[in-house]
Each structure stands twice: as structure tokens, then as C-alpha cells.
Amino acid sequence: MALHDKDIDITRNIKIIEWLKSELLTDIANLFKVLANGIKEEVHETVTDTLSNIILISYLLGRRLGISYNAIELKIENKVKLGLIENHDVEKYYGDLSELAKHLNSSRIRDNRRKP
């Protein structure tokens, strides 16, 4: 790759990172707005869409910053395990971390079954 091409690639990567950061902030702001002003029937679909965007953008931003998808998922799993060990309030009162751990494990099992 020529030096000029490398400069263009670095510039393009920086531009994409900045765009992803602005999209992330926009979606977070939209989430706050919907939760503050939403109508019950519309909130569920909008919140689901917005949260999925935030997760997607987080993965893509991590990748552009040199972090693999697997590394992100491993960190999530470790944070869930730590929350379970420390009996975080969201676990103690609602069992959310246990449910998330089950979901992550079932997703991984399902994915492994699909592989030839």
C-alpha cells in the first residue's frame, strides 16, 4: 500500500469513528427523549430499536478502535459474572444478570449448533 493510500485509509477510519460517536450520542439522546415523552404503545418498539442501534454502534466503534467483537463479548460476560458474584442490585432485586447470563449462554449454544 502506498503512503498516500495509507493516509487516506487512516483519514477514512477517523471519519468513520467520529460518525459512529455522533450516532451513539444521537441514539442515547433519542432514548432519553422517548423515555421522558413516549406513549406506552410506541415506547416499546422505539426503545427496542434505539437500544439495538446503541449495541450495534458500540460493536462497530470498538472494531474501528481495534477491539475485536469477541473481546467485547468476553468483557460483557466478565461483567455479568462479576455482577453475579457481587450480587449487584439489579441482580438482587430483579435477577436480570442471571437472565442475561442464560440468554448469552443459550445464544452461544445455538450458534455452535449452526456451525458445520
PDB file as gemmi writes it, atoms N, CA and C in Angstrom:
CRYST1    1.000    1.000    1.000  90.00  90.00  90.00 P 1                      
ATOM      1  N   MET A   1       0.854  -1.174   0.000  1.00  0.00           N  
ATOM      2  CA  MET A   1       0.000   0.000   0.000  1.00  0.00           C  
ATOM      3  C   MET A   1       0.901   1.239   0.000  1.00  0.00           C  
ATOM      4  N   ALA A   2       0.626   2.156  -0.866  1.00  0.00           N  
ATOM      5  CA  ALA A   2       1.397   3.383  -0.961  1.00  0.00           C  
ATOM      6  C   ALA A   2       1.124   4.272   0.248  1.00  0.00           C  
ATOM      7  N   LEU A   3       2.068   5.158   0.535  1.00  0.00           N  
ATOM      8  CA  LEU A   3       1.926   6.049   1.685  1.00  0.00           C  
ATOM      9  C   LEU A   3       0.652   6.878   1.571  1.00  0.00           C  
ATOM     10  N   HIS A   4       0.350   7.353   0.374  1.00  0.00           N  
ATOM     11  CA  HIS A   4      -0.855   8.150   0.155  1.00  0.00           C  
ATOM     12  C   HIS A   4      -2.106   7.333   0.467  1.00  0.00           C  
ATOM     13  N   ASP A   5      -2.136   6.086   0.029  1.00  0.00           N  
ATOM     14  CA  ASP A   5      -3.281   5.213   0.304  1.00  0.00           C  
ATOM     15  C   ASP A   5      -3.448   4.974   1.797  1.00  0.00           C  
ATOM     16  N   LYS A   6      -2.318   4.820   2.507  1.00  0.00           N  
ATOM     17  CA  LYS A   6      -2.365   4.612   3.945  1.00  0.00           C  
ATOM     18  C   LYS A   6      -2.936   5.837   4.647  1.00  0.00           C  
ATOM     19  N   ASP A   7      -2.551   7.031   4.194  1.00  0.00           N  
ATOM     20  CA  ASP A   7      -3.088   8.268   4.760  1.00  0.00           C  
ATOM     21  C   ASP A   7      -4.590   8.371   4.541  1.00  0.00           C  
ATOM     22  N   ILE A   8      -5.033   7.988   3.355  1.00  0.00           N  
ATOM     23  CA  ILE A   8      -6.466   8.026   3.040  1.00  0.00           C  
ATOM     24  C   ILE A   8      -7.213   7.048   3.932  1.00  0.00           C  
ATOM     25  N   ASP A   9      -6.651   5.840   4.142  1.00  0.00           N  
ATOM     26  CA  ASP A   9      -7.289   4.843   4.983  1.00  0.00           C  
ATOM     27  C   ASP A   9      -7.386   5.325   6.432  1.00  0.00           C  
ATOM     28  N   ILE A  10      -6.332   5.937   6.959  1.00  0.00           N  
ATOM     29  CA  ILE A  10      -6.345   6.463   8.321  1.00  0.00           C  
ATOM     30  C   ILE A  10      -7.379   7.583   8.440  1.00  0.00           C  
ATOM     31  N   THR A  11      -7.397   8.461   7.459  1.00  0.00           N  
ATOM     32  CA  THR A  11      -8.365   9.559   7.463  1.00  0.00           C  
ATOM     33  C   THR A  11      -9.792   9.023   7.411  1.00  0.00           C  
ATOM     34  N   ARG A  12     -10.016   8.040   6.564  1.00  0.00           N  
ATOM     35  CA  ARG A  12     -11.352   7.434   6.444  1.00  0.00           C  
ATOM     36  C   ARG A  12     -11.748   6.780   7.761  1.00  0.00           C  
ATOM     37  N   ASN A  13     -10.817   6.081   8.409  1.00  0.00           N  
ATOM     38  CA  ASN A  13     -11.101   5.427   9.682  1.00  0.00           C  
ATOM     39  C   ASN A  13     -11.466   6.461  10.749  1.00  0.00           C  
ATOM     40  N   ILE A  14     -10.725   7.557  10.813  1.00  0.00           N  
ATOM     41  CA  ILE A  14     -11.028   8.622  11.775  1.00  0.00           C  
ATOM     42  C   ILE A  14     -12.412   9.205  11.506  1.00  0.00           C  
ATOM     43  N   LYS A  15     -12.724   9.409  10.241  1.00  0.00           N  
ATOM     44  CA  LYS A  15     -14.037   9.952   9.874  1.00  0.00           C  
ATOM     45  C   LYS A  15     -15.154   9.000  10.304  1.00  0.00           C  
ATOM     46  N   ILE A  16     -14.976   7.711  10.091  1.00  0.00           N  
ATOM     47  CA  ILE A  16     -15.979   6.721  10.488  1.00  0.00           C  
ATOM     48  C   ILE A  16     -16.119   6.691  12.008  1.00  0.00           C  
ATOM     49  N   ILE A  17     -15.001   6.756  12.729  1.00  0.00           N  
ATOM     50  CA  ILE A  17     -15.041   6.768  14.197  1.00  0.00           C  
ATOM     51  C   ILE A  17     -15.827   7.978  14.692  1.00  0.00           C  
ATOM     52  N   GLU A  18     -15.567   9.138  14.125  1.00  0.00           N  
ATOM     53  CA  GLU A  18     -16.293  10.348  14.532  1.00  0.00           C  
ATOM     54  C   GLU A  18     -17.780  10.228  14.214  1.00  0.00           C  
ATOM     55  N   TRP A  19     -18.103   9.660  13.069  1.00  0.00           N  
ATOM     56  CA  TRP A  19     -19.504   9.470  12.688  1.00  0.00           C  
ATOM     57  C   TRP A  19     -20.188   8.511  13.666  1.00  0.00           C  
ATOM     58  N   LEU A  20     -19.514   7.395  14.001  1.00  0.00           N  
ATOM     59  CA  LEU A  20     -20.089   6.428  14.940  1.00  0.00           C  
ATOM     60  C   LEU A  20     -20.304   7.058  16.313  1.00  0.00           C  
ATOM     61  N   LYS A  21     -19.360   7.868  16.761  1.00  0.00           N  
ATOM     62  CA  LYS A  21     -19.509   8.552  18.042  1.00  0.00           C  
ATOM     63  C   LYS A  21     -20.721   9.476  18.024  1.00  0.00           C  
ATOM     64  N   SER A  22     -20.913  10.206  16.948  1.00  0.00           N  
ATOM     65  CA  SER A  22     -22.056  11.111  16.881  1.00  0.00           C  
ATOM     66  C   SER A  22     -23.373  10.335  16.807  1.00  0.00           C  
ATOM     67  N   GLU A  23     -23.370   9.197  16.102  1.00  0.00           N  
ATOM     68  CA  GLU A  23     -24.563   8.350  16.043  1.00  0.00           C  
ATOM     69  C   GLU A  23     -24.895   7.793  17.421  1.00  0.00           C  
ATOM     70  N   LEU A  24     -23.870   7.398  18.152  1.00  0.00           N  
ATOM     71  CA  LEU A  24     -24.070   6.876  19.501  1.00  0.00           C  
ATOM     72  C   LEU A  24     -24.698   7.936  20.406  1.00  0.00           C  
ATOM     73  N   LEU A  25     -24.161   9.131  20.357  1.00  0.00           N  
ATOM     74  CA  LEU A  25     -24.723  10.226  21.167  1.00  0.00           C  
ATOM     75  C   LEU A  25     -26.156  10.547  20.753  1.00  0.00           C  
ATOM     76  N   THR A  26     -26.412  10.539  19.459  1.00  0.00           N  
ATOM     77  CA  THR A  26     -27.763  10.807  18.961  1.00  0.00           C  
ATOM     78  C   THR A  26     -28.745   9.762  19.470  1.00  0.00           C  
ATOM     79  N   ASP A  27     -28.351   8.492  19.403  1.00  0.00           N  
ATOM     80  CA  ASP A  27     -29.246   7.433  19.874  1.00  0.00           C  
ATOM     81  C   ASP A  27     -29.459   7.489  21.378  1.00  0.00           C  
ATOM     82  N   ILE A  28     -28.433   7.832  22.128  1.00  0.00           N  
ATOM     83  CA  ILE A  28     -28.596   7.968  23.576  1.00  0.00           C  
ATOM     84  C   ILE A  28     -29.551   9.122  23.881  1.00  0.00           C  
ATOM     85  N   ALA A  29     -29.385  10.227  23.178  1.00  0.00           N  
ATOM     86  CA  ALA A  29     -30.303  11.360  23.368  1.00  0.00           C  
ATOM     87  C   ALA A  29     -31.731  10.972  22.996  1.00  0.00           C  
ATOM     88  N   ASN A  30     -31.889  10.239  21.900  1.00  0.00           N  
ATOM     89  CA  ASN A  30     -33.228   9.773  21.491  1.00  0.00           C  
ATOM     90  C   ASN A  30     -33.840   8.858  22.540  1.00  0.00           C  
ATOM     91  N   LEU A  31     -33.032   7.999  23.126  1.00  0.00           N  
ATOM     92  CA  LEU A  31     -33.524   7.103  24.168  1.00  0.00           C  
ATOM     93  C   LEU A  31     -34.058   7.905  25.358  1.00  0.00           C  
ATOM     94  N   PHE A  32     -33.291   8.896  25.786  1.00  0.00           N  
ATOM     95  CA  PHE A  32     -33.740   9.736  26.895  1.00  0.00           C  
ATOM     96  C   PHE A  32     -35.034  10.463  26.540  1.00  0.00           C  
ATOM     97  N   LYS A  33     -35.115  10.974  25.320  1.00  0.00           N  
ATOM     98  CA  LYS A  33     -36.302  11.702  24.887  1.00  0.00           C  
ATOM     99  C   LYS A  33     -37.526  10.801  24.871  1.00  0.00           C  
ATOM    100  N   VAL A  34     -37.382   9.614  24.309  1.00  0.00           N  
ATOM    101  CA  VAL A  34     -38.508   8.678  24.234  1.00  0.00           C  
ATOM    102  C   VAL A  34     -38.968   8.271  25.625  1.00  0.00           C  
ATOM    103  N   LEU A  35     -38.004   7.987  26.499  1.00  0.00           N  
ATOM    104  CA  LEU A  35     -38.387   7.576  27.849  1.00  0.00           C  
ATOM    105  C   LEU A  35     -39.056   8.704  28.628  1.00  0.00           C  
ATOM    106  N   ALA A  36     -38.697   9.931  28.324  1.00  0.00           N  
ATOM    107  CA  ALA A  36     -39.299  11.066  29.013  1.00  0.00           C  
ATOM    108  C   ALA A  36     -40.674  11.425  28.450  1.00  0.00           C  
ATOM    109  N   ASN A  37     -40.857  11.243  27.138  1.00  0.00           N  
ATOM    110  CA  ASN A  37     -42.075  11.740  26.489  1.00  0.00           C  
ATOM    111  C   ASN A  37     -42.940  10.672  25.833  1.00  0.00           C  
ATOM    112  N   GLY A  38     -42.496   9.433  25.816  1.00  0.00           N  
ATOM    113  CA  GLY A  38     -43.138   8.407  25.000  1.00  0.00           C  
ATOM    114  C   GLY A  38     -44.543   8.044  25.411  1.00  0.00           C  
ATOM    115  N   ILE A  39     -45.268   7.534  24.428  1.00  0.00           N  
ATOM    116  CA  ILE A  39     -46.597   6.971  24.637  1.00  0.00           C  
ATOM    117  C   ILE A  39     -46.391   5.470  24.798  1.00  0.00           C  
ATOM    118  N   LYS A  40     -47.086   4.853  25.722  1.00  0.00           N  
ATOM    119  CA  LYS A  40     -46.861   3.465  26.107  1.00  0.00           C  
ATOM    120  C   LYS A  40     -46.719   2.514  24.920  1.00  0.00           C  
ATOM    121  N   GLU A  41     -47.634   2.539  23.960  1.00  0.00           N  
ATOM    122  CA  GLU A  41     -47.607   1.602  22.842  1.00  0.00           C  
ATOM    123  C   GLU A  41     -46.389   1.817  21.945  1.00  0.00           C  
ATOM    124  N   GLU A  42     -45.994   3.048  21.773  1.00  0.00           N  
ATOM    125  CA  GLU A  42     -44.883   3.372  20.882  1.00  0.00           C  
ATOM    126  C   GLU A  42     -43.530   3.190  21.550  1.00  0.00           C  
ATOM    127  N   VAL A  43     -43.486   3.269  22.853  1.00  0.00           N  
ATOM    128  CA  VAL A  43     -42.216   3.251  23.571  1.00  0.00           C  
ATOM    129  C   VAL A  43     -41.483   1.926  23.377  1.00  0.00           C  
ATOM    130  N   HIS A  44     -42.168   0.808  23.500  1.00  0.00           N  
ATOM    131  CA  HIS A  44     -41.515  -0.498  23.425  1.00  0.00           C  
ATOM    132  C   HIS A  44     -40.767  -0.666  22.110  1.00  0.00           C  
ATOM    133  N   GLU A  45     -41.408  -0.414  21.000  1.00  0.00           N  
ATOM    134  CA  GLU A  45     -40.772  -0.579  19.690  1.00  0.00           C  
ATOM    135  C   GLU A  45     -39.619   0.413  19.507  1.00  0.00           C  
ATOM    136  N   THR A  46     -39.838   1.652  19.892  1.00  0.00           N  
ATOM    137  CA  THR A  46     -38.808   2.682  19.737  1.00  0.00           C  
ATOM    138  C   THR A  46     -37.613   2.401  20.633  1.00  0.00           C  
ATOM    139  N   VAL A  47     -37.865   2.015  21.871  1.00  0.00           N  
ATOM    140  CA  VAL A  47     -36.768   1.716  22.794  1.00  0.00           C  
ATOM    141  C   VAL A  47     -35.991   0.498  22.300  1.00  0.00           C  
ATOM    142  N   THR A  48     -36.695  -0.526  21.832  1.00  0.00           N  
ATOM    143  CA  THR A  48     -36.027  -1.712  21.303  1.00  0.00           C  
ATOM    144  C   THR A  48     -35.140  -1.347  20.122  1.00  0.00           C  
ATOM    145  N   ASP A  49     -35.664  -0.541  19.225  1.00  0.00           N  
ATOM    146  CA  ASP A  49     -34.896  -0.110  18.056  1.00  0.00           C  
ATOM    147  C   ASP A  49     -33.683   0.722  18.469  1.00  0.00           C  
ATOM    148  N   THR A  50     -33.880   1.645  19.384  1.00  0.00           N  
ATOM    149  CA  THR A  50     -32.794   2.522  19.821  1.00  0.00           C  
ATOM    150  C   THR A  50     -31.715   1.746  20.574  1.00  0.00           C  
ATOM    151  N   LEU A  51     -32.119   0.864  21.464  1.00  0.00           N  
ATOM    152  CA  LEU A  51     -31.132   0.066  22.200  1.00  0.00           C  
ATOM    153  C   LEU A  51     -30.343  -0.840  21.261  1.00  0.00           C  
ATOM    154  N   SER A  52     -31.011  -1.419  20.269  1.00  0.00           N  
ATOM    155  CA  SER A  52     -30.280  -2.263  19.315  1.00  0.00           C  
ATOM    156  C   SER A  52     -29.290  -1.427  18.509  1.00  0.00           C  
ATOM    157  N   ASN A  53     -29.660  -0.193  18.173  1.00  0.00           N  
ATOM    158  CA  ASN A  53     -28.718   0.708  17.490  1.00  0.00           C  
ATOM    159  C   ASN A  53     -27.505   1.003  18.362  1.00  0.00           C  
ATOM    160  N   ILE A  54     -27.735   1.260  19.636  1.00  0.00           N  
ATOM    161  CA  ILE A  54     -26.645   1.571  20.558  1.00  0.00           C  
ATOM    162  C   ILE A  54     -25.685   0.388  20.659  1.00  0.00           C  
ATOM    163  N   ILE A  55     -26.232  -0.814  20.760  1.00  0.00           N  
ATOM    164  CA  ILE A  55     -25.388  -2.012  20.844  1.00  0.00           C  
ATOM    165  C   ILE A  55     -24.612  -2.201  19.551  1.00  0.00           C  
ATOM    166  N   LEU A  56     -25.287  -2.067  18.418  1.00  0.00           N  
ATOM    167  CA  LEU A  56     -24.637  -2.224  17.115  1.00  0.00           C  
ATOM    168  C   LEU A  56     -23.514  -1.202  16.939  1.00  0.00           C  
ATOM    169  N   ILE A  57     -23.809   0.050  17.234  1.00  0.00           N  
ATOM    170  CA  ILE A  57     -22.802   1.107  17.093  1.00  0.00           C  
ATOM    171  C   ILE A  57     -21.626   0.847  18.033  1.00  0.00           C  
ATOM    172  N   SER A  58     -21.897   0.361  19.227  1.00  0.00           N  
ATOM    173  CA  SER A  58     -20.823   0.062  20.177  1.00  0.00           C  
ATOM    174  C   SER A  58     -19.890  -1.012  19.625  1.00  0.00           C  
ATOM    175  N   TYR A  59     -20.457  -2.052  19.040  1.00  0.00           N  
ATOM    176  CA  TYR A  59     -19.622  -3.091  18.425  1.00  0.00           C  
ATOM    177  C   TYR A  59     -18.786  -2.511  17.284  1.00  0.00           C  
ATOM    178  N   LEU A  60     -19.428  -1.740  16.410  1.00  0.00           N  
ATOM    179  CA  LEU A  60     -18.717  -1.178  15.263  1.00  0.00           C  
ATOM    180  C   LEU A  60     -17.640  -0.193  15.692  1.00  0.00           C  
ATOM    181  N   LEU A  61     -17.937   0.625  16.680  1.00  0.00           N  
ATOM    182  CA  LEU A  61     -16.952   1.580  17.185  1.00  0.00           C  
ATOM    183  C   LEU A  61     -15.765   0.839  17.796  1.00  0.00           C  
ATOM    184  N   GLY A  62     -16.045  -0.192  18.567  1.00  0.00           N  
ATOM    185  CA  GLY A  62     -14.971  -0.999  19.123  1.00  0.00           C  
ATOM    186  C   GLY A  62     -14.085  -1.576  18.027  1.00  0.00           C  
ATOM    187  N   ARG A  63     -14.692  -2.094  16.992  1.00  0.00           N  
ATOM    188  CA  ARG A  63     -13.924  -2.669  15.873  1.00  0.00           C  
ATOM    189  C   ARG A  63     -13.039  -1.619  15.218  1.00  0.00           C  
ATOM    190  N   ARG A  64     -13.573  -0.431  14.978  1.00  0.00           N  
ATOM    191  CA  ARG A  64     -12.780   0.648  14.379  1.00  0.00           C  
ATOM    192  C   ARG A  64     -11.639   1.079  15.291  1.00  0.00           C  
ATOM    193  N   LEU A  65     -11.793   0.868  16.602  1.00  0.00           N  
ATOM    194  CA  LEU A  65     -10.755   1.223  17.568  1.00  0.00           C  
ATOM    195  C   LEU A  65      -9.794   0.067  17.828  1.00  0.00           C  
ATOM    196  N   GLY A  66      -9.960  -1.013  17.065  1.00  0.00           N  
ATOM    197  CA  GLY A  66      -9.040  -2.139  17.154  1.00  0.00           C  
ATOM    198  C   GLY A  66      -9.417  -3.202  18.167  1.00  0.00           C  
ATOM    199  N   ILE A  67     -10.660  -3.196  18.609  1.00  0.00           N  
ATOM    200  CA  ILE A  67     -11.131  -4.176  19.586  1.00  0.00           C  
ATOM    201  C   ILE A  67     -12.021  -5.188  18.870  1.00  0.00           C  
ATOM    202  N   SER A  68     -11.717  -6.456  19.034  1.00  0.00           N  
ATOM    203  CA  SER A  68     -12.498  -7.489  18.335  1.00  0.00           C  
ATOM    204  C   SER A  68     -13.872  -7.649  18.974  1.00  0.00           C  
ATOM    205  N   TYR A  69     -14.795  -8.163  18.174  1.00  0.00           N  
ATOM    206  CA  TYR A  69     -16.136  -8.453  18.693  1.00  0.00           C  
ATOM    207  C   TYR A  69     -16.049  -9.449  19.846  1.00  0.00           C  
ATOM    208  N   ASN A  70     -15.177 -10.445  19.708  1.00  0.00           N  
ATOM    209  CA  ASN A  70     -15.017 -11.445  20.769  1.00  0.00           C  
ATOM    210  C   ASN A  70     -14.522 -10.809  22.063  1.00  0.00           C  
ATOM    211  N   ALA A  71     -13.606  -9.857  21.958  1.00  0.00           N  
ATOM    212  CA  ALA A  71     -13.095  -9.180  23.157  1.00  0.00           C  
ATOM    213  C   ALA A  71     -14.207  -8.407  23.859  1.00  0.00           C  
ATOM    214  N   ILE A  72     -15.061  -7.775  23.080  1.00  0.00           N  
ATOM    215  CA  ILE A  72     -16.196  -7.037  23.657  1.00  0.00           C  
ATOM    216  C   ILE A  72     -17.127  -8.004  24.370  1.00  0.00           C  
ATOM    217  N   GLU A  73     -17.448  -9.113  23.704  1.00  0.00           N  
ATOM    218  CA  GLU A  73     -18.352 -10.094  24.301  1.00  0.00           C  
ATOM    219  C   GLU A  73     -17.754 -10.719  25.556  1.00  0.00           C  
ATOM    220  N   LEU A  74     -16.450 -10.963  25.548  1.00  0.00           N  
ATOM    221  CA  LEU A  74     -15.795 -11.521  26.728  1.00  0.00           C  
ATOM    222  C   LEU A  74     -15.882 -10.543  27.903  1.00  0.00           C  
ATOM    223  N   LYS A  75     -15.685  -9.259  27.625  1.00  0.00           N  
ATOM    224  CA  LYS A  75     -15.806  -8.241  28.677  1.00  0.00           C  
ATOM    225  C   LYS A  75     -17.232  -8.208  29.232  1.00  0.00           C  
ATOM    226  N   ILE A  76     -18.216  -8.311  28.347  1.00  0.00           N  
ATOM    227  CA  ILE A  76     -19.616  -8.323  28.792  1.00  0.00           C  
ATOM    228  C   ILE A  76     -19.854  -9.524  29.706  1.00  0.00           C  
ATOM    229  N   GLU A  77     -19.404 -10.697  29.261  1.00  0.00           N  
ATOM    230  CA  GLU A  77     -19.570 -11.905  30.075  1.00  0.00           C  
ATOM    231  C   GLU A  77     -18.890 -11.753  31.433  1.00  0.00           C  
ATOM    232  N   ASN A  78     -17.692 -11.192  31.452  1.00  0.00           N  
ATOM    233  CA  ASN A  78     -16.974 -10.997  32.715  1.00  0.00           C  
ATOM    234  C   ASN A  78     -17.701 -10.016  33.626  1.00  0.00           C  
ATOM    235  N   LYS A  79     -18.279  -8.984  33.047  1.00  0.00           N  
ATOM    236  CA  LYS A  79     -19.027  -8.014  33.851  1.00  0.00           C  
ATOM    237  C   LYS A  79     -20.291  -8.645  34.430  1.00  0.00           C  
ATOM    238  N   VAL A  80     -20.944  -9.502  33.638  1.00  0.00           N  
ATOM    239  CA  VAL A  80     -22.125 -10.215  34.133  1.00  0.00           C  
ATOM    240  C   VAL A  80     -21.721 -11.123  35.294  1.00  0.00           C  
ATOM    241  N   LYS A  81     -20.636 -11.881  35.121  1.00  0.00           N  
ATOM    242  CA  LYS A  81     -20.159 -12.775  36.187  1.00  0.00           C  
ATOM    243  C   LYS A  81     -19.812 -11.995  37.455  1.00  0.00           C  
ATOM    244  N   LEU A  82     -19.126 -10.872  37.281  1.00  0.00           N  
ATOM    245  CA  LEU A  82     -18.766 -10.050  38.435  1.00  0.00           C  
ATOM    246  C   LEU A  82     -20.022  -9.532  39.136  1.00  0.00           C  
ATOM    247  N   GLY A  83     -20.997  -9.084  38.367  1.00  0.00           N  
ATOM    248  CA  GLY A  83     -22.257  -8.610  38.945  1.00  0.00           C  
ATOM    249  C   GLY A  83     -22.974  -9.707  39.722  1.00  0.00           C  
ATOM    250  N   LEU A  84     -22.885 -10.938  39.213  1.00  0.00           N  
ATOM    251  CA  LEU A  84     -23.491 -12.072  39.918  1.00  0.00           C  
ATOM    252  C   LEU A  84     -22.746 -12.353  41.221  1.00  0.00           C  
ATOM    253  N   ILE A  85     -21.430 -12.321  41.165  1.00  0.00           N  
ATOM    254  CA  ILE A  85     -20.614 -12.576  42.360  1.00  0.00           C  
ATOM    255  C   ILE A  85     -20.856 -11.502  43.413  1.00  0.00           C  
ATOM    256  N   GLU A  86     -20.898 -10.253  42.972  1.00  0.00           N  
ATOM    257  CA  GLU A  86     -21.083  -9.135  43.902  1.00  0.00           C  
ATOM    258  C   GLU A  86     -22.538  -8.922  44.281  1.00  0.00           C  
ATOM    259  N   ASN A  87     -23.431  -9.726  43.702  1.00  0.00           N  
ATOM    260  CA  ASN A  87     -24.865  -9.604  43.945  1.00  0.00           C  
ATOM    261  C   ASN A  87     -25.352  -8.165  43.742  1.00  0.00           C  
ATOM    262  N   HIS A  88     -25.035  -7.647  42.567  1.00  0.00           N  
ATOM    263  CA  HIS A  88     -25.427  -6.288  42.169  1.00  0.00           C  
ATOM    264  C   HIS A  88     -26.927  -6.102  42.402  1.00  0.00           C  
ATOM    265  N   ASP A  89     -27.346  -4.886  42.697  1.00  0.00           N  
ATOM    266  CA  ASP A  89     -28.752  -4.606  42.980  1.00  0.00           C  
ATOM    267  C   ASP A  89     -29.689  -5.069  41.867  1.00  0.00           C  
ATOM    268  N   VAL A  90     -29.264  -4.891  40.618  1.00  0.00           N  
ATOM    269  CA  VAL A  90     -30.130  -5.288  39.511  1.00  0.00           C  
ATOM    270  C   VAL A  90     -30.328  -6.816  39.514  1.00  0.00           C  
ATOM    271  N   GLU A  91     -29.359  -7.530  40.053  1.00  0.00           N  
ATOM    272  CA  GLU A  91     -29.490  -8.982  40.212  1.00  0.00           C  
ATOM    273  C   GLU A  91     -30.282  -9.322  41.473  1.00  0.00           C  
ATOM    274  N   LYS A  92     -29.921  -8.664  42.559  1.00  0.00           N  
ATOM    275  CA  LYS A  92     -30.546  -8.959  43.853  1.00  0.00           C  
ATOM    276  C   LYS A  92     -32.059  -8.749  43.804  1.00  0.00           C  
ATOM    277  N   TYR A  93     -32.492  -7.667  43.198  1.00  0.00           N  
ATOM    278  CA  TYR A  93     -33.912  -7.343  43.213  1.00  0.00           C  
ATOM    279  C   TYR A  93     -34.690  -7.893  42.019  1.00  0.00           C  
ATOM    280  N   TYR A  94     -34.016  -8.081  40.885  1.00  0.00           N  
ATOM    281  CA  TYR A  94     -34.747  -8.454  39.676  1.00  0.00           C  
ATOM    282  C   TYR A  94     -34.245  -9.717  38.985  1.00  0.00           C  
ATOM    283  N   GLY A  95     -33.027 -10.159  39.293  1.00  0.00           N  
ATOM    284  CA  GLY A  95     -32.474 -11.343  38.634  1.00  0.00           C  
ATOM    285  C   GLY A  95     -32.075 -11.106  37.187  1.00  0.00           C  
ATOM    286  N   ASP A  96     -31.851  -9.844  36.817  1.00  0.00           N  
ATOM    287  CA  ASP A  96     -31.550  -9.509  35.421  1.00  0.00           C  
ATOM    288  C   ASP A  96     -30.230 -10.092  34.934  1.00  0.00           C  
ATOM    289  N   LEU A  97     -29.214 -10.101  35.783  1.00  0.00           N  
ATOM    290  CA  LEU A  97     -27.920 -10.629  35.347  1.00  0.00           C  
ATOM    291  C   LEU A  97     -27.983 -12.134  35.119  1.00  0.00           C  
ATOM    292  N   SER A  98     -28.723 -12.850  35.959  1.00  0.00           N  
ATOM    293  CA  SER A  98     -28.911 -14.290  35.747  1.00  0.00           C  
ATOM    294  C   SER A  98     -29.617 -14.545  34.426  1.00  0.00           C  
ATOM    295  N   GLU A  99     -30.634 -13.750  34.153  1.00  0.00           N  
ATOM    296  CA  GLU A  99     -31.364 -13.891  32.885  1.00  0.00           C  
ATOM    297  C   GLU A  99     -30.468 -13.579  31.696  1.00  0.00           C  
ATOM    298  N   LEU A 100     -29.655 -12.548  31.827  1.00  0.00           N  
ATOM    299  CA  LEU A 100     -28.732 -12.199  30.742  1.00  0.00           C  
ATOM    300  C   LEU A 100     -27.702 -13.301  30.546  1.00  0.00           C  
ATOM    301  N   ALA A 101     -27.174 -13.848  31.633  1.00  0.00           N  
ATOM    302  CA  ALA A 101     -26.205 -14.943  31.526  1.00  0.00           C  
ATOM    303  C   ALA A 101     -26.826 -16.139  30.812  1.00  0.00           C  
ATOM    304  N   LYS A 102     -28.064 -16.485  31.159  1.00  0.00           N  
ATOM    305  CA  LYS A 102     -28.770 -17.583  30.478  1.00  0.00           C  
ATOM    306  C   LYS A 102     -28.933 -17.282  28.998  1.00  0.00           C  
ATOM    307  N   HIS A 103     -29.321 -16.054  28.692  1.00  0.00           N  
ATOM    308  CA  HIS A 103     -29.505 -15.661  27.290  1.00  0.00           C  
ATOM    309  C   HIS A 103     -28.201 -15.770  26.513  1.00  0.00           C  
ATOM    310  N   LEU A 104     -27.133 -15.236  27.071  1.00  0.00           N  
ATOM    311  CA  LEU A 104     -25.837 -15.287  26.392  1.00  0.00           C  
ATOM    312  C   LEU A 104     -25.387 -16.726  26.183  1.00  0.00           C  
ATOM    313  N   ASN A 105     -25.583 -17.580  27.192  1.00  0.00           N  
ATOM    314  CA  ASN A 105     -25.209 -18.988  27.064  1.00  0.00           C  
ATOM    315  C   ASN A 105     -26.067 -19.702  26.027  1.00  0.00           C  
ATOM    316  N   SER A 106     -27.369 -19.433  26.019  1.00  0.00           N  
ATOM    317  CA  SER A 106     -28.243 -20.101  25.045  1.00  0.00           C  
ATOM    318  C   SER A 106     -27.946 -19.614  23.632  1.00  0.00           C  
ATOM    319  N   SER A 107     -27.601 -18.345  23.484  1.00  0.00           N  
ATOM    320  CA  SER A 107     -27.232 -17.820  22.165  1.00  0.00           C  
ATOM    321  C   SER A 107     -25.959 -18.485  21.668  1.00  0.00           C  
ATOM    322  N   ARG A 108     -25.007 -18.658  22.551  1.00  0.00           N  
ATOM    323  CA  ARG A 108     -23.741 -19.288  22.180  1.00  0.00           C  
ATOM    324  C   ARG A 108     -23.957 -20.757  21.813  1.00  0.00           C  
ATOM    325  N   ILE A 109     -24.780 -21.465  22.571  1.00  0.00           N  
ATOM    326  CA  ILE A 109     -25.081 -22.872  22.267  1.00  0.00           C  
ATOM    327  C   ILE A 109     -25.772 -22.963  20.917  1.00  0.00           C  
ATOM    328  N   ARG A 110     -26.731 -22.081  20.670  1.00  0.00           N  
ATOM    329  CA  ARG A 110     -27.462 -22.061  19.395  1.00  0.00           C  
ATOM    330  C   ARG A 110     -26.504 -21.787  18.244  1.00  0.00           C  
ATOM    331  N   ASP A 111     -25.582 -20.846  18.421  1.00  0.00           N  
ATOM    332  CA  ASP A 111     -24.605 -20.524  17.389  1.00  0.00           C  
ATOM    333  C   ASP A 111     -23.681 -21.705  17.108  1.00  0.00           C  
ATOM    334  N   ASN A 112     -23.268 -22.408  18.152  1.00  0.00           N  
ATOM    335  CA  ASN A 112     -22.379 -23.554  17.975  1.00  0.00           C  
ATOM    336  C   ASN A 112     -23.072 -24.701  17.243  1.00  0.00           C  
ATOM    337  N   ARG A 113     -24.369 -24.847  17.399  1.00  0.00           N  
ATOM    338  CA  ARG A 113     -25.113 -25.884  16.686  1.00  0.00           C  
ATOM    339  C   ARG A 113     -25.179 -25.593  15.194  1.00  0.00           C  
ATOM    340  N   ARG A 114     -25.194 -24.331  14.840  1.00  0.00           N  
ATOM    341  CA  ARG A 114     -25.292 -23.949  13.421  1.00  0.00           C  
ATOM    342  C   ARG A 114     -24.005 -24.189  12.662  1.00  0.00           C  
ATOM    343  N   LYS A 115     -22.878 -24.190  13.376  1.00  0.00           N  
ATOM    344  CA  LYS A 115     -21.581 -24.345  12.708  1.00  0.00           C  
ATOM    345  C   LYS A 115     -21.427 -25.790  12.242  1.00  0.00           C  
ATOM    346  N   PRO A 116     -20.914 -25.964  11.007  1.00  0.00           N  
ATOM    347  CA  PRO A 116     -20.740 -27.328  10.487  1.00  0.00           C  
ATOM    348  C   PRO A 116     -19.622 -28.062  11.179  1.00  0.00           C  
TER     349      PRO A 116                                                      
END                                                                             
